[in-house]
Amino acid sequence: MAESGQVRIACFGTASLYTEGVATAVTAAGAWWCGVVPNAGEVFQLVARSAVDVLLVELASDPGLYVCEVLEHTAPSLVLVVLHETTQPPPGLEVPGGVRALLSLRAARSELAILLRDIVPGAAPPLSAREIQVLGLIARGYSTERIASTLRVGAETIRTHVKHVFVKLGALNRPHAVALGCARGLISAPEWDAVPGG
């Protein structure tokens, strides 16, 4: 069951391998994964019960975006996100104004974390550009002092950035922050610097 204030996300589509990745991204972003809804009737029931805040709609399951069009009018507060092969709609398809984004199926996992942060009320607060930069250097194994030297700021400033990163991501320590940052698409998997003598 979703915790109070936690964003609830479901997918209208088929249970495929990419959906597992999306589910991982959703939970890593601190949202509640409600699962895959296989047909329009169940989508309407779910929305009628106010059991979902964000609906990911696989374009193959709603090729004319008719479900999105209906939901745009019947559930205006529902965040609709369409998943497609590319970030462009097929020629001739008019995307309803209520659709907030069109995400590529291939990149859905990383893009979804960013999208949640940007458009969904209650999602994790965004990291600043500097905090993302610091997190990226942490991922490379840099110490506080080395990050400070690299960015030409004081070590105390870096400690403050690290604290903010921990709070915003809900991280317990540096490795946890890196794992969450990677899962949310904020940074790439760590690229370790060569260790002298190693």
JOWOKA-V375897 format. One record per pair of residues at least 6 apart in sequence whose C-alpha atoms are under 8 Angstrom apart, sorted by the first residue. I is the first residue (numbers start at 1). J is the second residue. If there is no record, write none. Layout:
<<I	J> <I	J>>
//
This chain:
<<2	8> <2	32> <5	122> <6	30> <6	31> <6	32> <6	122> <6	123> <7	30> <7	31> <7	32> <7	52> <7	53> <7	54> <7	120> <7	121> <7	122> <7	123> <8	31> <8	32> <8	33> <8	34> <8	51> <8	52> <8	53> <8	54> <9	26> <9	31> <9	32> <9	33> <9	34> <9	35> <9	52> <9	53> <9	54> <9	55> <9	56> <10	33> <10	34> <10	35> <10	36> <10	37> <10	52> <10	54> <10	55> <10	56> <11	34> <11	35> <11	36> <11	37> <11	55> <11	56> <11	57> <11	58> <12	36> <12	37> <12	38> <12	39> <12	40> <12	43> <12	55> <12	56> <12	57> <12	58> <12	61> <13	36> <13	37> <13	38> <13	39> <13	57> <13	58> <13	60> <13	61> <14	36> <14	37> <14	38> <14	58> <14	61> <15	36> <18	105> <18	106> <21	109> <22	108> <22	109> <22	112> <23	33> <23	35> <24	109> <24	183> <25	109> <25	110> <25	112> <25	113> <25	183> <25	184> <26	32> <26	33> <26	112> <26	113> <27	33> <28	180> <28	183> <28	184> <29	113> <29	116> <29	123> <29	124> <29	180> <29	183> <29	184> <30	123> <30	124> <31	123> <34	52> <37	43> <39	61> <40	67> <46	52> <47	75> <52	78> <53	77> <53	78> <53	79> <54	78> <54	79> <54	80> <54	81> <54	120> <55	78> <55	79> <55	80> <55	81> <56	80> <56	81> <56	82> <56	83> <57	68> <57	80> <57	81> <57	82> <57	83> <58	82> <58	83> <58	84> <59	65> <59	82> <59	83> <59	84> <60	84> <62	68> <64	93> <65	95> <65	96> <68	80> <68	96> <68	98> <68	99> <69	96> <69	98> <71	78> <72	78> <72	96> <72	97> <72	98> <72	99> <76	98> <79	98> <79	99> <79	100> <79	120> <80	98> <80	99> <80	100> <80	101> <81	99> <81	100> <81	101> <81	102> <81	103> <82	99> <82	101> <82	102> <82	103> <83	102> <83	103> <83	104> <83	105> <83	108> <84	102> <84	103> <84	104> <84	105> <85	104> <85	105> <85	106> <86	103> <86	104> <86	105> <87	102> <87	103> <87	104> <88	102> <89	95> <89	102> <103	111> <103	112> <109	184> <109	185> <110	183> <110	184> <110	185> <110	186> <111	185> <112	184> <113	183> <113	184> <113	185> <113	186> <114	184> <114	185> <114	186> <116	123> <116	124> <117	123> <117	124> <117	125> <117	126> <118	126> <124	168> <124	169> <125	168> <126	168> <127	165> <127	168> <130	161> <131	161> <131	162> <131	164> <131	165> <132	186> <132	187> <134	147> <134	158> <134	161> <134	162> <135	162> <135	165> <135	177> <135	178> <135	181> <135	187> <136	178> <136	187> <136	188> <136	190> <137	147> <138	147> <138	174> <138	178> <139	175> <139	178> <139	189> <139	190> <139	191> <139	192> <140	190> <140	191> <140	192> <140	193> <141	192> <141	193> <144	155> <144	158> <144	159> <145	155> <147	155> <147	158> <148	154> <148	155> <148	157> <148	158> <165	171> <165	177> <166	172> <166	173> <166	177> <169	177> <169	180> <169	181> <170	177> <171	177> <171	180> <178	187> <181	187> <182	188> <182	189>>
//
